[in-house]
Amino acid sequence: MPSDPPRQPGRDLALVLSRAERLMVARLSVLLAAEDCSVEQWRVLSAVADGCGRSMTEIADHALMPAPSLTKLVDRMVADNLVYRRADPGDRRRVLLHLAARGRILHQRAAHRVAEDHARVLAALGDRGDLAAALALLAEIVGDGPRAHLPG
């Protein structure tokens, strides 16, 4: 019976991506702590920063959080006057989340820090293409299932 070839470090795509994600989130956490903001709060603020109002389902998807955890977080953010809820004018049964003035200020300060750090990280990669676009495409491909978009 032939044995599997030995694994080369850095060749396990899922492992490499998981490690990079864990380290990037830890780095983001340190940056945001300077603004007294958690990564989860940052994701919620970013989801509603365009001023259009977002449903809890949209925010949960963007923030990578289960609905019950998101509801608890948003309740705290409402109490801290970072966001507020309003009924959707197109469907009164649906609630949309918006940035409060305090949340907008926090988002702007944190966005500046995050953008600078991301620029430094991407600059350190040199000329290796658009990493964010490549990862977005990867997420789309693997999100469609194991055989999607693959030849053969």
Secondary structure, 3 states (H helix, E strand, C coil): CCCCCCCCCCCCHHHHHHHHHHHHHHHHHHHHHCCCCCHHHHHHHHHHCCCCCEEHHHHHHHHCCCHHHHHHHHHHHHHCCCEEEEEECCEEEEEEEEECHHHHHHHHHHHHHHHHHHHHHHHHHCCCCCHHHHHHHHHHHHHCCCCCCCCC
